[in-house]
Amino acid sequence: MSLLTGSANCIKYVLFAFNLVLLITGIILIAVGLGVATVYNEYEIFLASKFFSIPTFLIVIGSFIIIISFFGCWGALKENYCLILTFSVLLGIIFILELSAGISGYVLRSDAESLIKVTLTDSLGKYNNTKVDEVTVLWDYVQKTFTCCGVNSYKDWASKFEDKLPLSCCSLPNGVVGEFSCTANNEDSNRYSNGCLTEFSNYIAAHAVSLGAAGVIIAILQFFGVLFSCYIAREIKIRNGISGFVG
């Protein structure tokens, strides 16, 4: 027989439904974390470790949320004070951690350009046109993908290749047969005019924003879950005549 009546009994079922939503949000967090981590792994050489910590953190939090949601569902159905109290405390901790992760995502967006500028500049000198390595491959990939050249402009390559540029700095015109050159000469209309820093950092920062948004929005939902569960725990405690913190 249910110990709760009226509004408290209604909120009990609201809490149960909320835990199903919570389960879904845990899955969403894992999906967002994995999605962003996959994108970042593609550019791992050009990204500082900070870019990987937040997606990993969200994946861990999402996994814990899925586990915690079962506590909440079972506790709400059984009207078990200890289970609901445990759920409330754990959800409160997760709320704080998730809000922190969300805020960190927005902070990372602001710092993205300065962090990426350091790694791009450092890796520029490691570009090797005689022995192709992962740095060379990634630079070519970034320049082709974002139609850019160098860090700030094509002039960044001057210290390494003088008036010549990597072919990935230029768009290949139609109908070219045989040799093709990409140069720093002003007359070269095929050369990409923009540096890679702005476009690339904006792309990475946009994914950091998705991390921040996911963390903050879901944390707000969890805040209401903490309120619901605390209210239910209080009602069960009163009706059971439980004294003290855990009875």
Secondary structure, DSSP 8 states (H G I E B T S, - for coil): --S--HHHHHHHHHHHHHHHHHHHHHHHHHHHHHHHHHHHHHTGGGS-THHHHHHHHHHHHHHHHHHHHHHHHHHHHHT-HHHHHHHHHHHHHHHHHHHHHHHHHHHHHHHHHHHHHHHHHHHHTT--SSS--HHHHHHHHHHHHTT--SSSSGGGGHHHHTTB--GGGB---TT--S----B--TT-TTB--S-HHHHHHHHHHHHHHHHHHHHHHHHHHHHHHHHHHHHHHHHHHHHHT--TTT-
